Amino acid sequence: MALSADSVVVGITGKCYVGATTATAPTASDSVLTGFTDLGYVSEDGIAHTIDKSTNQIRAWQNADLVREVITEATETFAFSLLETNEAVLELYFGATMVGGKIAVNPAATGGRKSFVIDVVDGAKVVRHYIPSGEVLSVEAQTIANGEAVSYGITITAYATEGRTSDTFFSEFEA
């Protein structure tokens, strides 16, 4: 394969969305989203997409030769900090529904499973991550300080659905 600087993608901008697990699944990187809410600004640190794998090495009795290695556990997560204080962000961060302008904080609450879409945009190039079923299982500590934005750091854990954890769509890429 030839080297191509045009294939380098920079996460210049993008959006993060949340919806019910029944929200209409996107079918391409440019499909219109139905049933999803834009979560607003993400901090300048961007989004950390992690795929963790644990393996088990199978060794033969003869010379302790490695004959196979199998994946025993795998987890996909997306971590980022939201900067806007709005209803959707507060409900996601605190894992509860806002009622009458307030949220009852229960540290054990997760808010349950939701669908997520994360768009990474570099001009005409778009990478869309679709998580059909994910949950916010971890939140970052908040720092409330003079001159600093209050942020809501979350980590979404993607769950397997129909044999997959998430779909990633690409547009404007050479085949």
FIMARPA-253746 format. One record per atom (N, C-alpha, C, O): residue number from 1; residue in three letters; x, y, z. Coordinates in nm, 2 decimals. Layout:
BEGIN
    i   aa       X       Y       Z
  NUM  ala       X       Y       Z
...
//
This chain:
BEGIN
    i   aa       X       Y       Z
    1  met    0.08   -0.12    0.00
    1  met    0.00    0.00    0.00
    1  met    0.09    0.12    0.00
    1  met    0.19    0.13    0.07
    2  ala    0.05    0.22   -0.08
    2  ala    0.13    0.34   -0.09
    2  ala    0.10    0.43    0.03
    2  ala   -0.01    0.43    0.09
    3  leu    0.20    0.52    0.06
    3  leu    0.17    0.61    0.17
    3  leu    0.08    0.72    0.12
    3  leu    0.09    0.77    0.00
    4  ser   -0.01    0.77    0.20
    4  ser   -0.10    0.87    0.16
    4  ser   -0.13    0.97    0.28
    4  ser   -0.20    0.93    0.38
    5  ala   -0.08    1.09    0.27
    5  ala   -0.10    1.19    0.38
    5  ala   -0.25    1.22    0.39
    5  ala   -0.30    1.26    0.49
    6  asp   -0.32    1.21    0.28
    6  asp   -0.47    1.24    0.27
    6  asp   -0.55    1.14    0.36
    6  asp   -0.66    1.17    0.39
    7  ser   -0.49    1.03    0.39
    7  ser   -0.56    0.93    0.48
    7  ser   -0.54    0.95    0.63
    7  ser   -0.60    0.88    0.71
    8  val   -0.46    1.05    0.66
    8  val   -0.45    1.09    0.80
    8  val   -0.57    1.17    0.85
    8  val   -0.60    1.27    0.80
    9  val   -0.64    1.11    0.95
    9  val   -0.76    1.18    1.00
    9  val   -0.72    1.25    1.13
    9  val   -0.65    1.19    1.22
   10  val   -0.76    1.37    1.15
   10  val   -0.75    1.45    1.27
   10  val   -0.89    1.48    1.32
   10  val   -0.97    1.52    1.25
   11  gly   -0.90    1.45    1.45
   11  gly   -1.03    1.48    1.51
   11  gly   -1.06    1.63    1.54
   11  gly   -1.05    1.67    1.65
   12  ile   -1.08    1.70    1.43
   12  ile   -1.10    1.84    1.44
   12  ile   -1.22    1.88    1.51
   12  ile   -1.22    1.98    1.59
   13  thr   -1.33    1.81    1.49
   13  thr   -1.46    1.84    1.55
   13  thr   -1.54    1.71    1.55
   13  thr   -1.49    1.61    1.51
   14  gly   -1.66    1.72    1.60
   14  gly   -1.75    1.61    1.61
   14  gly   -1.86    1.63    1.71
   14  gly   -1.88    1.74    1.76
   15  lys   -1.93    1.53    1.73
   15  lys   -2.05    1.54    1.83
   15  lys   -2.06    1.40    1.90
   15  lys   -2.03    1.30    1.85
   16  cys   -2.12    1.41    2.02
   16  cys   -2.16    1.29    2.09
   16  cys   -2.31    1.30    2.12
   16  cys   -2.36    1.40    2.16
   17  tyr   -2.37    1.18    2.10
   17  tyr   -2.52    1.18    2.11
   17  tyr   -2.55    1.06    2.21
   17  tyr   -2.48    0.96    2.22
   18  val   -2.67    1.07    2.27
   18  val   -2.72    0.97    2.35
   18  val   -2.87    0.95    2.31
   18  val   -2.94    1.04    2.28
   19  gly   -2.92    0.83    2.32
   19  gly   -3.06    0.79    2.29
   19  gly   -3.10    0.67    2.37
   19  gly   -3.01    0.60    2.42
   20  ala   -3.22    0.64    2.36
   20  ala   -3.27    0.51    2.42
   20  ala   -3.22    0.40    2.33
   20  ala   -3.18    0.42    2.22
   21  thr   -3.21    0.28    2.39
   21  thr   -3.16    0.16    2.31
   21  thr   -3.26    0.13    2.20
   21  thr   -3.23    0.05    2.11
   22  thr   -3.38    0.19    2.20
   22  thr   -3.48    0.17    2.09
   22  thr   -3.47    0.27    1.98
   22  thr   -3.54    0.27    1.89
   23  ala   -3.37    0.37    2.00
   23  ala   -3.36    0.47    1.90
   23  ala   -3.31    0.41    1.77
   23  ala   -3.25    0.31    1.76
   24  thr   -3.35    0.47    1.66
   24  thr   -3.32    0.42    1.52
   24  thr   -3.17    0.41    1.50
   24  thr   -3.10    0.52    1.52
   25  ala   -3.12    0.30    1.47
   25  ala   -2.97    0.28    1.45
   25  ala   -2.93    0.35    1.32
   25  ala   -3.00    0.34    1.22
   26  pro   -2.82    0.42    1.32
   26  pro   -2.76    0.47    1.20
   26  pro   -2.72    0.36    1.11
   26  pro   -2.67    0.26    1.15
   27  thr   -2.72    0.39    0.98
   27  thr   -2.68    0.29    0.88
   27  thr   -2.55    0.33    0.80
   27  thr   -2.50    0.25    0.72
   28  ala   -2.51    0.45    0.82
   28  ala   -2.39    0.51    0.75
   28  ala   -2.34    0.63    0.83
   28  ala   -2.41    0.67    0.93
   29  ser   -2.22    0.67    0.79
   29  ser   -2.16    0.79    0.87
   29  ser   -2.24    0.92    0.85
   29  ser   -2.22    1.01    0.92
   30  asp   -2.32    0.92    0.74
   30  asp   -2.40    1.05    0.72
   30  asp   -2.55    1.03    0.74
   30  asp   -2.62    1.12    0.70
   31  ser   -2.59    0.92    0.79
   31  ser   -2.74    0.90    0.81
   31  ser   -2.79    1.00    0.92
   31  ser   -2.72    1.02    1.02
   32  val   -2.91    1.04    0.90
   32  val   -2.97    1.13    0.99
   32  val   -3.01    1.05    1.12
   32  val   -3.06    0.94    1.11
   33  leu   -2.98    1.11    1.23
   33  leu   -3.00    1.05    1.36
   33  leu   -3.14    1.08    1.41
   33  leu   -3.18    1.19    1.41
   34  thr   -3.21    0.97    1.44
   34  thr   -3.35    0.99    1.49
   34  thr   -3.35    0.93    1.63
   34  thr   -3.31    0.81    1.66
   35  gly   -3.40    1.01    1.73
   35  gly   -3.41    0.96    1.87
   35  gly   -3.29    0.98    1.95
   35  gly   -3.27    0.92    2.06
   36  phe   -3.19    1.06    1.90
   36  phe   -3.07    1.09    1.98
   36  phe   -3.06    1.24    2.01
   36  phe   -3.12    1.32    1.94
   37  thr   -3.00    1.26    2.13
   37  thr   -2.98    1.40    2.18
   37  thr   -2.83    1.44    2.18
   37  thr   -2.75    1.36    2.23
   38  asp   -2.80    1.55    2.12
   38  asp   -2.66    1.60    2.11
   38  asp   -2.62    1.64    2.26
   38  asp   -2.70    1.72    2.32
   39  leu   -2.51    1.59    2.30
   39  leu   -2.46    1.62    2.44
   39  leu   -2.38    1.75    2.45
   39  leu   -2.34    1.79    2.56
   40  gly   -2.36    1.82    2.34
   40  gly   -2.29    1.95    2.35
   40  gly   -2.14    1.93    2.34
   40  gly   -2.08    1.83    2.30
   41  tyr   -2.07    2.04    2.39
   41  tyr   -1.93    2.05    2.39
   41  tyr   -1.86    1.94    2.47
   41  tyr   -1.90    1.90    2.58
   42  val   -1.75    1.88    2.41
   42  val   -1.66    1.79    2.48
   42  val   -1.53    1.87    2.51
   42  val   -1.49    1.96    2.43
   43  ser   -1.46    1.84    2.62
   43  ser   -1.34    1.91    2.66
   43  ser   -1.23    1.89    2.55
   43  ser   -1.24    1.80    2.47
   44  glu   -1.14    1.98    2.56
   44  glu   -1.03    1.98    2.46
   44  glu   -0.94    1.85    2.46
   44  glu   -0.87    1.83    2.37
   45  asp   -0.96    1.77    2.57
   45  asp   -0.89    1.64    2.57
   45  asp   -0.94    1.54    2.48
   45  asp   -0.88    1.44    2.45
   46  gly   -1.06    1.57    2.42
   46  gly   -1.12    1.48    2.32
   46  gly   -1.18    1.35    2.38
   46  gly   -1.22    1.35    2.50
   47  ile   -1.18    1.25    2.30
   47  ile   -1.24    1.12    2.34
   47  ile   -1.13    1.01    2.34
   47  ile   -1.06    1.00    2.24
   48  ala   -1.13    0.93    2.44
   48  ala   -1.04    0.82    2.45
   48  ala   -1.12    0.69    2.42
   48  ala   -1.21    0.65    2.50
   49  his   -1.09    0.63    2.31
   49  his   -1.16    0.50    2.27
   49  his   -1.06    0.39    2.30
   49  his   -0.95    0.39    2.24
   50  thr   -1.10    0.30    2.38
   50  thr   -1.01    0.19    2.43
   50  thr   -1.07    0.06    2.40
   50  thr   -1.19    0.03    2.43
   51  ile   -0.99   -0.03    2.35
   51  ile   -1.03   -0.17    2.34
   51  ile   -0.93   -0.25    2.42
   51  ile   -0.81   -0.26    2.39
   52  asp   -0.98   -0.31    2.54
   52  asp   -0.89   -0.39    2.62
   52  asp   -0.92   -0.54    2.60
   52  asp   -1.03   -0.58    2.58
   53  lys   -0.81   -0.61    2.59
   53  lys   -0.82   -0.76    2.57
   53  lys   -0.73   -0.83    2.67
   53  lys   -0.62   -0.79    2.70
   54  ser   -0.79   -0.94    2.72
   54  ser   -0.71   -1.03    2.80
   54  ser   -0.70   -1.16    2.73
   54  ser   -0.80   -1.20    2.66
   55  thr   -0.59   -1.23    2.74
   55  thr   -0.57   -1.36    2.66
   55  thr   -0.52   -1.47    2.76
   55  thr   -0.48   -1.45    2.87
   56  asn   -0.54   -1.59    2.70
   56  asn   -0.49   -1.71    2.77
   56  asn   -0.40   -1.78    2.67
   56  asn   -0.44   -1.82    2.56
   57  gln   -0.27   -1.81    2.71
   57  gln   -0.18   -1.88    2.63
   57  gln   -0.20   -2.03    2.65
   57  gln   -0.19   -2.07    2.77
   58  ile   -0.21   -2.10    2.54
   58  ile   -0.22   -2.25    2.55
   58  ile   -0.09   -2.31    2.51
   58  ile   -0.04   -2.28    2.40
   59  arg   -0.03   -2.38    2.60
   59  arg    0.11   -2.43    2.57
   59  arg    0.10   -2.59    2.57
   59  arg    0.03   -2.65    2.64
   60  ala    0.18   -2.64    2.48
   60  ala    0.20   -2.79    2.47
   60  ala    0.29   -2.84    2.58
   60  ala    0.38   -2.77    2.63
   61  trp    0.27   -2.96    2.61
   61  trp    0.36   -3.03    2.71
   61  trp    0.50   -3.03    2.65
   61  trp    0.60   -3.02    2.72
   62  gln    0.51   -3.05    2.52
   62  gln    0.65   -3.06    2.45
   62  gln    0.71   -2.93    2.44
   62  gln    0.66   -2.84    2.38
   63  asn    0.82   -2.91    2.52
   63  asn    0.90   -2.79    2.52
   63  asn    0.83   -2.66    2.56
   63  asn    0.88   -2.55    2.54
   64  ala    0.71   -2.68    2.62
   64  ala    0.63   -2.56    2.66
   64  ala    0.60   -2.47    2.54
   64  ala    0.59   -2.35    2.55
   65  asp    0.59   -2.53    2.42
   65  asp    0.56   -2.45    2.30
   65  asp    0.43   -2.38    2.31
   65  asp    0.33   -2.44    2.35
   66  leu    0.43   -2.26    2.26
   66  leu    0.30   -2.19    2.25
   66  leu    0.23   -2.23    2.13
   66  leu    0.28   -2.22    2.02
   67  val    0.11   -2.29    2.14
   67  val    0.04   -2.35    2.03
   67  val   -0.08   -2.26    1.99
   67  val   -0.13   -2.27    1.88
   68  arg   -0.13   -2.18    2.08
   68  arg   -0.24   -2.10    2.05
   68  arg   -0.26   -1.99    2.17
   68  arg   -0.22   -2.02    2.28
   69  glu   -0.32   -1.88    2.13
   69  glu   -0.35   -1.78    2.23
   69  glu   -0.49   -1.74    2.20
   69  glu   -0.52   -1.70    2.09
   70  val   -0.58   -1.74    2.30
   70  val   -0.72   -1.71    2.28
   70  val   -0.76   -1.58    2.37
   70  val   -0.70   -1.57    2.48
   71  ile   -0.85   -1.51    2.31
   71  ile   -0.90   -1.39    2.39
   71  ile   -1.00   -1.44    2.49
   71  ile   -1.10   -1.51    2.45
   72  thr   -0.98   -1.41    2.61
   72  thr   -1.07   -1.46    2.72
   72  thr   -1.17   -1.35    2.77
   72  thr   -1.28   -1.38    2.81
   73  glu   -1.13   -1.22    2.75
   73  glu   -1.21   -1.11    2.79
   73  glu   -1.18   -0.99    2.69
   73  glu   -1.06   -0.98    2.65
   74  ala   -1.28   -0.91    2.66
   74  ala   -1.26   -0.80    2.58
   74  ala   -1.36   -0.69    2.62
   74  ala   -1.48   -0.72    2.64
   75  thr   -1.32   -0.57    2.63
   75  thr   -1.40   -0.46    2.67
   75  thr   -1.37   -0.34    2.58
   75  thr   -1.26   -0.30    2.56
   76  glu   -1.48   -0.27    2.54
   76  glu   -1.46   -0.15    2.46
   76  glu   -1.52   -0.03    2.54
   76  glu   -1.64   -0.04    2.59
   77  thr   -1.45    0.08    2.55
   77  thr   -1.49    0.19    2.63
   77  thr   -1.46    0.32    2.55
   77  thr   -1.38    0.33    2.47
   78  phe   -1.54    0.42    2.58
   78  phe   -1.53    0.56    2.53
   78  phe   -1.53    0.65    2.65
   78  phe   -1.63    0.65    2.73
   79  ala   -1.42    0.73    2.67
   79  ala   -1.42    0.82    2.79
   79  ala   -1.40    0.96    2.74
   79  ala   -1.31    0.99    2.65
   80  phe   -1.47    1.06    2.80
   80  phe   -1.46    1.20    2.76
   80  phe   -1.53    1.28    2.87
   80  phe   -1.60    1.23    2.95
   81  ser   -1.50    1.41    2.86
   81  ser   -1.56    1.51    2.96
   81  ser   -1.65    1.60    2.88
   81  ser   -1.61    1.66    2.79
   82  leu   -1.77    1.61    2.93
   82  leu   -1.87    1.70    2.87
   82  leu   -1.86    1.84    2.94
   82  leu   -1.85    1.84    3.06
   83  leu   -1.87    1.94    2.87
   83  leu   -1.85    2.08    2.92
   83  leu   -1.99    2.15    2.95
   83  leu   -1.99    2.24    3.03
   84  glu   -2.09    2.11    2.88
   84  glu   -2.22    2.18    2.90
   84  glu   -2.30    2.13    3.01
   84  glu   -2.30    2.01    3.03
   85  thr   -2.36    2.22    3.09
   85  thr   -2.45    2.18    3.20
   85  thr   -2.59    2.19    3.14
   85  thr   -2.65    2.30    3.14
   86  asn   -2.64    2.08    3.10
   86  asn   -2.78    2.07    3.05
   86  asn   -2.85    1.94    3.10
   86  asn   -2.78    1.86    3.16
   87  glu   -2.97    1.93    3.07
   87  glu   -3.05    1.82    3.13
   87  glu   -3.00    1.68    3.08
   87  glu   -2.98    1.59    3.17
   88  ala   -2.97    1.67    2.95
   88  ala   -2.92    1.54    2.90
   88  ala   -2.78    1.50    2.97
   88  ala   -2.76    1.39    3.00
   89  val   -2.69    1.60    2.98
   89  val   -2.56    1.57    3.04
   89  val   -2.58    1.54    3.19
   89  val   -2.52    1.44    3.24
   90  leu   -2.66    1.61    3.26
   90  leu   -2.68    1.59    3.41
   90  leu   -2.74    1.45    3.43
   90  leu   -2.70    1.38    3.52
   91  glu   -2.84    1.41    3.35
   91  glu   -2.90    1.28    3.36
   91  glu   -2.80    1.17    3.33
   91  glu   -2.80    1.07    3.40
   92  leu   -2.72    1.19    3.23
   92  leu   -2.62    1.09    3.20
   92  leu   -2.51    1.08    3.31
   92  leu   -2.48    0.96    3.35
   93  tyr   -2.46    1.19    3.35
   93  tyr   -2.35    1.19    3.46
   93  tyr   -2.40    1.13    3.59
   93  tyr   -2.33    1.05    3.65
   94  phe   -2.52    1.17    3.63
   94  phe   -2.57    1.13    3.76
   94  phe   -2.65    1.00    3.76
   94  phe   -2.69    0.94    3.86
   95  gly   -2.69    0.95    3.63
   95  gly   -2.76    0.83    3.62
   95  gly   -2.90    0.83    3.67
   95  gly   -2.95    0.74    3.72
   96  ala   -2.96    0.95    3.66
   96  ala   -3.10    0.97    3.71
   96  ala   -3.17    1.06    3.62
   96  ala   -3.12    1.13    3.54
   97  thr   -3.30    1.07    3.64
   97  thr   -3.39    1.15    3.56
   97  thr   -3.41    1.28    3.63
   97  thr   -3.44    1.28    3.75
   98  met   -3.40    1.39    3.56
   98  met   -3.43    1.52    3.62
   98  met   -3.58    1.55    3.63
   98  met   -3.65    1.53    3.53
   99  val   -3.62    1.58    3.75
   99  val   -3.77    1.61    3.77
   99  val   -3.78    1.75    3.84
   99  val   -3.72    1.77    3.95
  100  gly   -3.85    1.83    3.78
  100  gly   -3.88    1.97    3.84
  100  gly   -3.75    2.04    3.86
  100  gly   -3.74    2.12    3.95
  101  gly   -3.65    2.03    3.77
  101  gly   -3.52    2.10    3.78
  101  gly   -3.42    2.05    3.88
  101  gly   -3.33    2.12    3.91
  102  lys   -3.45    1.93    3.93
  102  lys   -3.35    1.87    4.02
  102  lys   -3.33    1.72    4.00
  102  lys   -3.42    1.65    3.94
  103  ile   -3.22    1.67    4.04
  103  ile   -3.18    1.53    4.03
  103  ile   -3.15    1.47    4.17
  103  ile   -3.08    1.53    4.24
  104  ala   -3.21    1.36    4.20
  104  ala   -3.18    1.29    4.32
  104  ala   -3.05    1.21    4.30
  104  ala   -3.05    1.12    4.21
  105  val   -2.94    1.24    4.37
  105  val   -2.81    1.17    4.34
  105  val   -2.80    1.04    4.42
  105  val   -2.81    1.05    4.55
  106  asn   -2.79    0.93    4.35
  106  asn   -2.76    0.80    4.41
  106  asn   -2.63    0.76    4.35
  106  asn   -2.63    0.73    4.23
  107  pro   -2.52    0.75    4.43
  107  pro   -2.39    0.71    4.38
  107  pro   -2.39    0.58    4.30
  107  pro   -2.30    0.56    4.22
  108  ala   -2.48    0.49    4.33
  108  ala   -2.48    0.36    4.26
  108  ala   -2.56    0.36    4.13
  108  ala   -2.56    0.26    4.06
  109  ala   -2.63    0.47    4.10
  109  ala   -2.72    0.47    3.98
  109  ala   -2.63    0.49    3.86
  109  ala   -2.53    0.56    3.86
  110  thr   -2.67    0.42    3.75
  110  thr   -2.60    0.43    3.62
  110  thr   -2.69    0.49    3.52
  110  thr   -2.64    0.54    3.41
  111  gly   -2.82    0.49    3.54
  111  gly   -2.91    0.54    3.44
  111  gly   -2.95    0.43    3.34
  111  gly   -3.04    0.45    3.25
  112  gly   -2.89    0.32    3.35
  112  gly   -2.92    0.20    3.26
  112  gly   -2.86    0.21    3.13
  112  gly   -2.78    0.30    3.10
  113  arg   -2.89    0.11    3.05
  113  arg   -2.83    0.10    2.91
  113  arg   -2.89    0.21    2.82
  113  arg   -3.01    0.23    2.82
  114  lys   -2.81    0.26    2.73
  114  lys   -2.85    0.36    2.63
  114  lys   -2.77    0.33    2.51
  114  lys   -2.68    0.26    2.50
  115  ser   -2.82    0.40    2.40
  115  ser   -2.74    0.40    2.27
  115  ser   -2.66    0.52    2.26
  115  ser   -2.71    0.63    2.31
  116  phe   -2.55    0.52    2.20
  116  phe   -2.46    0.63    2.18
  116  phe   -2.41    0.64    2.04
  116  phe   -2.39    0.54    1.97
  117  val   -2.39    0.76    1.99
  117  val   -2.33    0.78    1.86
  117  val   -2.22    0.89    1.89
  117  val   -2.24    0.99    1.95
  118  ile   -2.10    0.86    1.84
  118  ile   -1.99    0.95    1.85
  118  ile   -1.93    0.98    1.71
  118  ile   -1.88    0.88    1.64
  119  asp   -1.94    1.10    1.66
  119  asp   -1.90    1.14    1.53
  119  asp   -1.76    1.21    1.54
  119  asp   -1.75    1.31    1.62
  120  val   -1.67    1.17    1.46
  120  val   -1.54    1.24    1.45
  120  val   -1.53    1.29    1.31
  120  val   -1.54    1.22    1.21
  121  val   -1.51    1.42    1.30
  121  val   -1.51    1.49    1.17
  121  val   -1.38    1.56    1.14
  121  val   -1.33    1.64    1.22
  122  asp   -1.33    1.53    1.02
  122  asp   -1.21    1.60    0.96
  122  asp   -1.25    1.64    0.82
  122  asp   -1.22    1.57    0.73
  123  gly   -1.30    1.76    0.81
  123  gly   -1.35    1.80    0.67
  123  gly   -1.46    1.71    0.62
  123  gly   -1.56    1.70    0.68
  124  ala   -1.43    1.65    0.50
  124  ala   -1.53    1.56    0.45
  124  ala   -1.52    1.42    0.50
  124  ala   -1.61    1.33    0.48
  125  lys   -1.42    1.39    0.58
  125  lys   -1.40    1.26    0.64
  125  lys   -1.47    1.25    0.77
  125  lys   -1.46    1.34    0.86
  126  val   -1.55    1.14    0.79
  126  val   -1.63    1.12    0.91
  126  val   -1.61    0.98    0.96
  126  val   -1.62    0.88    0.88
  127  val   -1.58    0.96    1.08
  127  val   -1.58    0.83    1.15
  127  val   -1.69    0.84    1.25
  127  val   -1.69    0.92    1.34
  128  arg   -1.78    0.75    1.23
  128  arg   -1.90    0.74    1.32
  128  arg   -1.90    0.61    1.40
  128  arg   -1.90    0.50    1.34
  129  his   -1.89    0.62    1.53
  129  his   -1.90    0.51    1.62
  129  his   -2.04    0.50    1.67
  129  his   -2.10    0.59    1.73
  130  tyr   -2.10    0.38    1.65
  130  tyr   -2.24    0.36    1.70
  130  tyr   -2.23    0.25    1.81
  130  tyr   -2.19    0.14    1.78
  131  ile   -2.28    0.28    1.93
  131  ile   -2.28    0.19    2.04
  131  ile   -2.43    0.16    2.06
  131  ile   -2.50    0.24    2.13
  132  pro   -2.48    0.05    2.02
  132  pro   -2.63    0.02    2.03
  132  pro   -2.67    0.00    2.18
  132  pro   -2.78    0.03    2.21
  133  ser   -2.58   -0.05    2.26
  133  ser   -2.61   -0.07    2.40
  133  ser   -2.48   -0.04    2.48
  133  ser   -2.39   -0.11    2.48
  134  gly   -2.49    0.07    2.56
  134  gly   -2.38    0.10    2.65
  134  gly   -2.43    0.16    2.77
  134  gly   -2.55    0.19    2.79
  135  glu   -2.34    0.17    2.87
  135  glu   -2.38    0.22    3.00
  135  glu   -2.26    0.31    3.06
  135  glu   -2.15    0.27    3.05
  136  val   -2.30    0.41    3.13
  136  val   -2.20    0.49    3.20
  136  val   -2.18    0.43    3.34
  136  val   -2.26    0.44    3.43
  137  leu   -2.07    0.35    3.35
  137  leu   -2.03    0.28    3.47
  137  leu   -1.93    0.35    3.56
  137  leu   -1.91    0.32    3.67
  138  ser   -1.87    0.46    3.50
  138  ser   -1.77    0.53    3.57
  138  ser   -1.78    0.68    3.54
  138  ser   -1.80    0.72    3.42
  139  val   -1.77    0.76    3.64
  139  val   -1.76    0.91    3.62
  139  val   -1.64    0.96    3.69
  139  val   -1.59    0.91    3.79
  140  glu   -1.59    1.07    3.64
  140  glu   -1.47    1.14    3.70
  140  glu   -1.51    1.23    3.81
  140  glu   -1.63    1.28    3.81
  141  ala   -1.42    1.25    3.90
  141  ala   -1.45    1.35    4.00
  141  ala   -1.46    1.49    3.94
  141  ala   -1.39    1.52    3.85
  142  gln   -1.55    1.57    3.99
  142  gln   -1.56    1.70    3.94
  142  gln   -1.47    1.80    4.02
  142  gln   -1.47    1.79    4.14
  143  thr   -1.41    1.89    3.95
  143  thr   -1.34    2.00    4.01
  143  thr   -1.42    2.13    3.99
  143  thr   -1.44    2.17    3.88
  144  ile   -1.45    2.19    4.10
  144  ile   -1.53    2.31    4.09
  144  ile   -1.44    2.42    4.14
  144  ile   -1.41    2.43    4.26
  145  ala   -1.39    2.51    4.05
  145  ala   -1.28    2.61    4.08
  145  ala   -1.31    2.74    4.00
  145  ala   -1.36    2.74    3.89
  146  asn   -1.27    2.84    4.07
  146  asn   -1.28    2.97    4.00
  146  asn   -1.20    2.98    3.87
  146  asn   -1.09    2.94    3.87
  147  gly   -1.27    3.02    3.77
  147  gly   -1.20    3.03    3.64
  147  gly   -1.20    2.90    3.56
  147  gly   -1.15    2.90    3.45
  148  glu   -1.26    2.79    3.61
  148  glu   -1.26    2.67    3.54
  148  glu   -1.40    2.62    3.51
  148  glu   -1.49    2.65    3.59
  149  ala   -1.42    2.56    3.39
  149  ala   -1.55    2.51    3.36
  149  ala   -1.58    2.39    3.44
  149  ala   -1.49    2.30    3.46
  150  val   -1.70    2.37    3.49
  150  val   -1.74    2.25    3.55
  150  val   -1.76    2.14    3.44
  150  val   -1.83    2.17    3.34
  151  ser   -1.70    2.03    3.45
  151  ser   -1.71    1.93    3.35
  151  ser   -1.76    1.80    3.41
  151  ser   -1.76    1.78    3.53
  152  tyr   -1.81    1.72    3.32
  152  tyr   -1.88    1.59    3.36
  152  tyr   -1.81    1.48    3.28
  152  tyr   -1.84    1.44    3.17
  153  gly   -1.70    1.42    3.35
  153  gly   -1.62    1.31    3.29
  153  gly   -1.69    1.18    3.30
  153  gly   -1.73    1.14    3.41
  154  ile   -1.72    1.11    3.19
  154  ile   -1.78    0.99    3.19
  154  ile   -1.71    0.88    3.11
  154  ile   -1.63    0.92    3.02
  155  thr   -1.73    0.76    3.14
  155  thr   -1.68    0.65    3.06
  155  thr   -1.79    0.56    3.03
  155  thr   -1.86    0.51    3.11
  156  ile   -1.81    0.54    2.90
  156  ile   -1.92    0.45    2.85
  156  ile   -1.86    0.31    2.82
  156  ile   -1.76    0.30    2.75
  157  thr   -1.92    0.21    2.88
  157  thr   -1.88    0.07    2.85
  157  thr   -1.98    0.02    2.75
  157  thr   -2.10    0.02    2.77
  158  ala   -1.93   -0.03    2.63
  158  ala   -2.01   -0.09    2.53
  158  ala   -2.04   -0.23    2.56
  158  ala   -1.95   -0.31    2.59
  159  tyr   -2.17   -0.27    2.54
  159  tyr   -2.21   -0.41    2.56
  159  tyr   -2.23   -0.48    2.43
  159  tyr   -2.26   -0.42    2.33
  160  ala   -2.21   -0.61    2.43
  160  ala   -2.23   -0.69    2.31
  160  ala   -2.38   -0.70    2.28
  160  ala   -2.46   -0.73    2.37
  161  thr   -2.41   -0.68    2.15
  161  thr   -2.55   -0.69    2.11
  161  thr   -2.55   -0.76    1.97
  161  thr   -2.47   -0.72    1.88
  162  glu   -2.62   -0.86    1.95
  162  glu   -2.63   -0.94    1.83
  162  glu   -2.49   -0.97    1.78
  162  glu   -2.46   -0.96    1.66
  163  gly   -2.40   -1.02    1.87
  163  gly   -2.27   -1.06    1.83
  163  gly   -2.17   -0.95    1.81
  163  gly   -2.06   -0.98    1.76
  164  arg   -2.20   -0.83    1.84
  164  arg   -2.10   -0.72    1.82
  164  arg   -2.11   -0.62    1.94
  164  arg   -2.21   -0.62    2.01
  165  thr   -2.01   -0.54    1.96
  165  thr   -2.02   -0.44    2.06
  165  thr   -2.06   -0.31    2.00
  165  thr   -2.15   -0.23    2.05
  166  ser   -2.01   -0.27    1.88
  166  ser   -2.04   -0.14    1.82
  166  ser   -2.01   -0.15    1.67
  166  ser   -1.93   -0.23    1.63
  167  asp   -2.07   -0.06    1.59
  167  asp   -2.04   -0.05    1.45
  167  asp   -1.96    0.08    1.43
  167  asp   -1.99    0.18    1.50
  168  thr   -1.86    0.08    1.34
  168  thr   -1.79    0.20    1.31
  168  thr   -1.81    0.22    1.16
  168  thr   -1.77    0.14    1.08
  169  phe   -1.86    0.34    1.12
  169  phe   -1.88    0.38    0.98
  169  phe   -1.77    0.48    0.94
  169  phe   -1.73    0.56    1.02
  170  phe   -1.73    0.47    0.81
  170  phe   -1.64    0.57    0.76
  170  phe   -1.70    0.63    0.63
  170  phe   -1.77    0.56    0.56
  171  ser   -1.66    0.75    0.60
  171  ser   -1.70    0.82    0.47
  171  ser   -1.58    0.89    0.42
  171  ser   -1.50    0.94    0.49
  172  glu   -1.59    0.91    0.29
  172  glu   -1.48    0.98    0.21
  172  glu   -1.34    0.92    0.23
  172  glu   -1.24    0.99    0.23
  173  phe   -1.34    0.79    0.24
  173  phe   -1.21    0.72    0.25
  173  phe   -1.19    0.64    0.13
  173  phe   -1.29    0.58    0.07
  174  glu   -1.07    0.62    0.08
  174  glu   -1.04    0.54   -0.03
  174  glu   -1.04    0.39    0.01
  174  glu   -1.00    0.36    0.12
  175  ala   -1.10    0.31   -0.08
  175  ala   -1.11    0.17   -0.05
  175  ala   -0.98    0.10   -0.07
  175  ala   -0.97   -0.02   -0.05
//
